[in-house]
Amino acid sequence: MLGKNICEICLLDASFRRLRQFVPSILNDCPLLRVVSFYSDHLFTNFPCDDRANASDGQAVAKWLFTAHPDNVPKVFKCVFKMNDFHWSLNLAAFKAAFASASSAANFIVVIWYQQPFAHSAAHSVVPFDQTNELTREQLALKRTDYSKCFVLVRCPIARDENKWAKWEEEAIAWPREWKNRIDIDIYYEFDICGRASRRNYRRFK
């Protein structure tokens, strides 16, 4: 019942991993979920899209992103990423390939903040691009923002309402923020095989 009403969630990658042990498809099981924020230094998307139990966390995120929101609004995925990580280039190439082969529309905004000490070198390594999918009549664009350590990856209709999308992108970049109606769930203890409790994996999501 709770999952049916969640529209925004904030997680650490370890929290997501533990939640998926119980509900592998937790993101797509929340039909109104529109915004997912990850406090992580490495989690991004993996392909092919899949949120079954044996799929990776990155594949589950990709599955959620590439599934259209029922209200026809763009989903938003926000994360921290180490831009110099070798996996970044591999993920981006796979992301572009998945978009190129998509047969149905699914709009989203991916907001990526990259960390120090790699900020300056990373800024020069980002190469904006814009590609189209004629079948879904969409475009995928990697764009710089006004913030030195942030850029966005946007999937949207080729013919779009520029004012509406500019507002959505601005709202997506404005992170973090406070929720008026929120529930905090703390995954406080992790038990090992002998039943001993540890507090090292304290997590909070909203």
Secondary structure, 3 states (H helix, E strand, C coil): CCHHHCCEEEEEHHHHHHHHHHCCCCCCCCCCCCEEEEECCCCCCCCCCCCCCCCCHHHHHHHHHCCCCCCCCCEEEEEEECCCCHHHHHHHHHHHHHHHCCCCCCCEEEEEEECCCCHHHHHHHCCCEEEEECCCCEEEEEEECCCCCEEEEEEEECCCCHHHHHHHHHHHHCCCCCCCCCCCEEECCEECCCCCEECCCCEEEC
